[in-house]
């Protein structure tokens, strides 16, 4: 009867709801589930249940082991457990996939209990790795070339699979110079996890479209399901025996002052024609650079303006400009005049200038408002560099008011360390109204600091100027402080800012105006893949006093508590960029009796050819908005809506560009405005284009909408070189040995600068019309021959002979060595970098294939053969192999990788926790 009851009890224990169970006559061992999915970014928890099903107490060691290279298992070291008869204990288990663990396979964790007396019990848990897809595809560095007679361009693409699963992807390429006659070239590529490979993708070209030395290749890489990975545009150069130096400057319609171009246009609006001519040029010669620019316009058939017109010369020692000049320091000065600089030595520079403050160089409307002059000294490039400082003296005369201003300022770099970067500045000034001898003095002080210590960084900027300071910032107190803690994928920060302005007039008239703002910010941001999220609550206070009339000064204030939420999504591969910002909170103001709610929403986005900006604001955010409502006697709730869509697209091999946009703005207490624009640009050649544009604008209440038409052309030139051009002749010879003479290296590829050559039957190439300068010559090599890269300075017709030396071969294989006590790791063979390091430090590298084989081509000599340590498991030891290679020798050399042996540590564990051994 007792035996029967004991059997029934044993059967009941076997039926306990655990997924995987193994037992013997004394111990039952089981996991809480049959399988788990482990993640690289987080940990997974499981439980091991150990049950003593015997009539006596049991003591033994529990260990859970698995592939230590792919998984972290919290119980991989042995622990002693003591259990009383018929007692059980649940042991928590933490499992985490390590960064190099591959998805797609089945892994096992084995729990083993070894009692001091009795049989061993074990249980098995199936483990899977959560899949992560992360592919990158980049054009391989180096020159691309094509031979017109072949009809195919081979583009090397370096593909990186940083994910933990094997991937299948598609390469699609086409020549955009001949899009109508050649189909897209498709290639399927399979790449294992954690490896990279170089794939040569052949792109077909149409011979009838080859009219120049260069071709444009567009390459697109996509996942097997059609998701875009990347898109790249590369240039391929034609292989020729002779080249002539060519120059083409790409045209950018968005560039405001692109070098070496002339633009002429006419504009028609409301029955009136206007004419515009602008241009600039650069000439290299006379030991320096000569630059000139002009911007002329004729309005209403008689008003002539000449702006941004200047001519200048500069070299390493001195230089100057005549015409339109500007200076931005304590005052913003723009006009017609001259400025000069002179470097007295390597560390000191003097600058001086004077100008007449006129809107136009010709000044037909007598717009001059006075004159200014200045003198500056810079030591060690100024206060932005360690040990540097700058000093400036400035004089300004206002012809309209008769006022005279004098300012002397200086700045100094005090300290430049990682933890402290400190800069200080000060200025003294004087000004007089001109009609009397009263002289008003003023000054300013400024201190800027920044630094970083560990994960913490800070910035600090403080500025003070007296009420009668004659610079732009007079009567200002401003301080901005910020401290940031940076994590791996997050930031925390606190910021404080204060600004107040209370300036005084030297004419004795005070308008009573002043204002100040205070703001406290605290925020955090985090990065989730392509998405960045930021949350920042802040307190804001603003106060402003204005003259309302009849000597009455009105005082207005606003206080608000708000929160700012920002979402920023940026996917460079898909050419997508979106940003959304929401500010909301409650505010109180002198304009309203009770606190009110307000919010503001801003969004920007770019997707391929499209871009969009949109903004909406509900209720007042600043005091100025409340003041305007009071002036207009408006009782409506303030609101503002703005939307700015735009599109830009290129056709016909980027020769035709269409761009258009719109701007709509609706403010509750102001007029609505609408603007529409369209521009068409067509490049007739690489350096000559024509354009047409139309703009329409209207404002609510206008008696007539405004429509403007514009037609023009743009011509671009290369930088003029006054020096001569020269011819470079290069001959390649195979270096002979054993009294065998050198022979011509025919058909070899040579790269000079950005052009590619193939040697003729005599091993010769010719490059004509080169400007003087440095040129790099690289022999592409191959077929067992090589020559080191070299750089030549060309200042005359030059002939260069390059000898190609024969190469030796190292081939071998990776071999793993292990024992029964070695760690369980994956034997990685594919994609391991192998280096051959010469005695003078020269480095030759290759990667292993899926079987661990490798092959290296090196010149004869002594080498250390070694694998790249970061490509191997941390549980692998290796030693480099010393080799001596003769000319054209083929040597076998294997690299031995020894897997380390593990050691078992034990700790005692019971049903009630850890206990000491007895």
Steps between C-alpha positions, in 0.01 A plus 500: 500500500784734586670418170178577313459839669861583427450420132193720482693787660783459251257510204336817634837673526576408141177672387581840653443768233857567396588475140830310501581251783776252563528295821649200672410313816586793731473839321257654251639788290288714265471838321191716522455508119603296200675786316579869526595784265805692618566860395818700462334815636336346807510199727263202528411330828434131551487266801658167581314281747700251706288245693627246752270199452696271730440422865838645604668841481710572190797732441652564160609753231267665246641654181334629183733510200468605137686668219694755701600701196139556393313515832542633849350253751493605864548143632784390276718466810416216736303557822455258786141425604375329816145358497308313764294198419202572269601869480524720189668828408454739203826648372463821289699506180598804290581439132620767259614467140845648450564745213665236279223238538347399168125465445335223306650198673413288804710527814481302821551573868561193713428495873697235690468399864788292639419359847780390729330163507271366233437547131538819298180676383476731199249703299522686169360839397469604134621857435441722196658839422271786402581614147646846432527629143777751445658529156728768356617531142767751395698547180850366554762772520724547199473602139228354277588465136345369180619403157262631231546190282380263776157652570507406873616696805586292807424687822637345823245519783603432860204335676494473879256272680508633856185304585487156657330315213600409146346735245411496132513834325476641150741737328350712221713732289464708187691768313305824536689651204318258269166422670292439189691217332646290781303291747575480870758238601374271780715282725393283795742479795491274807710601800536316833452671835779716646701499178586738223585439139591690185280437197593625152174605340503524123300789354426502128558814298400602148801579284308760303461712815870516584589857405729600788759355730256436787183305568252530786392171661198473734503202737205391714513230769176346633396220733335195351157633608559825308603726792761754397846463656696772321537696180832634370620695198859440385714616210700276269793626294593383153823304452719666235862516398493881487303753701474876500447676832136610520310712749126520557345673799165352602215746506291547811191719458483541877849650523486874566855585396644213303849574373577577135161560347302774327120535521282737300122532528203727444192531721152628418249604766201740488598639162860576600817328373807455718840371386763313702860400435716323757823308485827414666833355399821368651843517338795310643833662420757762601569298812145526629131519410320787326122511555231726356120517532212723392123523550331764281130578471291757310151579630229705330731543199715762677580409864847340485639308798838333535527275804741226608747630244864463596846405388759346729839332516644277771797277563650339807654828619260781413180587315218746460160582348365810327130560446222349710633408844346407834604465862307327779626541856365743759322679211359360176658700217418458130593744221756601240866530590814293545650255746849353526695241700870435556660204676801643680618146584362150542298594811395863457266669255386861460171598336379850410209643307277796428161531335221734408168359626317498168243253370652505150849548364358755253254647758251672262254573782760645741447232758829547684457522877856573605851361512691245706856377537670231707836348592541144636784282627482119523753286682505124448185523279308682774312412816361175358836320544711428807728792585329720241350845534361777282471877544289742296454878486193631312372848411152569360339824385124532442448781247122513555511554878852641525591237762854370542588163656832356620544137607814317611450127563712195573454126546728236648510122514564434870499122518440213257466164672251217459345587835528880459500712186489863611489819292464860621431830324452863596439834328495871591317761296411863475240688297385856459182637339694748286311816589684547833814386679331245727686172490324182616723211606407132507642151504431130478626173648459147365601158630447170318583156634444136416639164602447129531573246772394141443135494399440860614548812290411865554489831316491845654474845343453831683492850353459845657500846342428839656197707390716750304718240328522600132499146356196316368437328832462796738341470843495120474533237773496151357599163643451149363594192703459135404617168644450169320549137593544271198430129501536239231158574351367784714572851627386688812539875534417812698521851353448852630488823300447863597486806272425861586538815291490857639697738277513879524501768230783755477247754367321525835182339369386195695215295357467287813535177305664198663450127517634186662443124465581208731483134407569173687523173299541139609478225245597159375538339159542142383590334170304202369653397168410770247277680754605757762252600771549804727283621789574833670272682744595863560398819678493830311453857612506820294444867588501797261445873537403713197414864438131522414487875431475831688778382730297202622703181543313171494633194680413149383606161633446132426580190705462146370560137595541288188621163380678445169479161327715438192510202266778484242511220241798488264556214257790587272467184295138572409567877470238569766518765772203603714485714810197578716497740795211566739510767771205533734418644841320769695591867522391809686534851363413858586285496185260238642317463828552124541766246398448353155607195302726532196688268267722511193560223245789501252582233245763464229557217259715401205439194289699462182381789278239636745533731799242651733487746789179550697429700815194580709482710816200544730499796740789728600851370564677836535418841641538667160203305365284620789613861447408486131155370588453795737615753240256353246220479759459132416315280750534182294729220610831534322585228245749452222518242222790460253566236235796485259502204256775463237606253232815464290565238234766442235444344156710395202820404677460789747510760221145625561402604851149606594435653841189652644366615830223679682472708817171569678477695824185585696525708819176568685558875547685563173457450126526164329788456256560250220807448281551251216826446315623282213851478355632301201873454445649324197871431449585527132857390579683409819583868557218693329133510603185707448215551746148638520308586818156624594379628836147592606415670829194652653405647835152535641362844422745564215347680207716293263688174523867508399632273224869496411671332203874449469720362218875455516812305420801379698850433366770338713875510446792316643749679723740684274858379534759750380777238526587258220366147461728201454513145364559193717630179338509180707659173390445169682762222484493148641811481719729223374709261714807276451644724229168505312431855373184689590213475253214736416187455714229525234129515584548596868257739675646826637300757702619863506281732704144433383584352160572142396748386235602173337858470380563445131723234348810683624361522856448876463221746579482876439309762702484842328433857613551452874506812718795510742444313823525167681367189327469148640589209272360158587550179306192283540715186484381143492630194314774459761663845450496817708655846546464732804290814470699818439439876483665737250515880493451614141652836404640401159459231236577181693591139412471237774604134482336255742626146548252224588629233735379140509293388799508188717197306629397398851210258522365310793204421725367570850503188723333475841660295781280380789471247780212348692523785754501780241227760498208434269532770233419541135791427268490816290683463170350751258607866487801480736760762406853363459799739497852459368719763670839577350813585695464868410136511607340458156163327526324260261157363590235261375191319634427131536227318307226281650748213549760719668735506199697812416747622237737799511722653232807674643846607383792276592623551857440416868146514642299434814176319407224565756117516515306811607431446871169691505357259240555199732329377815643615830532132592756441224881530533732526201860570410641673193704304245836633376560448127781567254399512134720511195410636159184344351496241781173333601495412872246300701438637851209408728387702801421297813219623727496333843171509691549565871399246764239588758522476877201403719437701817257375764274672751256346746125563458203357694125532487524800730796667331878495522665326794856429599657159450533281804 
